Amino acid sequence: MRHIPRKRFGQNFLVDTRVVADIIFAIHPAKDDLLVEIGPGLGALTRPLLQALNHLHVVEIDRDIVERLRREFPAEKLTIYSADALEFDFSVLGNNLRVVGNLPYNISTPILFHLSSFAANIHDMHFMLQKEVVARMVAAPSTPDYGRLSVMLQCRFEMEQLFGVPPESFLPVPKVESAIVRMSPLRQAPVEPGKEKLFAGIVSAAFSQRRKTLRNTLHGHLKPEDYVTLGIDPGLRAENLSVAQFVAITNHLSKL
């Protein structure tokens, strides 16, 4: 029975077998890997993953697709969680978790932030995302794409854009280009435990008005003498600061 893609779930199904093969090659799954696929859809990645793995976990919000998966794959090979990935507790799956998926573009950023909270449980992640989003994720300071998303993810993950995927690789055909990104948790996160909320608040405030200087955006956090101590020019904009400098501001404020 043909499944009609649902716009509210941001469904664009991957149909290009060459792209599928390239993604599987990039993931390079081993039989005993603890791997979870977010949004398996019609199984373009699910099938080749199951050929390589002893067992696969999937998280799927669409109940019709959940039923399709249950009919096609045996429970001893595939564990299906009928759930919203934005609310799913990935820690229940264990540690050294590998996460893959063609993420719905309309909620990709919230999912990435949600998964960031489980970085301690994750070995690596491979995602298909809108190319513009991937560009922001991997952007360097003082470039147009560098922003809040860049800083918040780079403080937890090492990221690499692997290759692009044209719109024609999907049904229905999206209006944007896509890309595959690899995310690997840093061995030691630069933001110390307990300071994450402060760090997030500083980054959010700094990028709240991109064209304004730190003197204006962080006036509620830093005084003139703080900039001297930190060795940061208050005339810079948020986009000019490295992740390490945002961490330094956080550490400085946490001691006051």
Helices and strands as residue ranges (DSSP letters): G 7-9, E 13-14, H 17-27, E 34-38, H 46-52, E 56-60, H 63-72, E 78-82, G 90-93, E 97-102, G 105-107, H 108-116, G 119-121, E 122-130, H 131-138, H 148-154, E 157-165, G 167-169, E 170-171, E 178-185, H 196-206, H 214-217, H 224-230, G 238-240, H 243-254
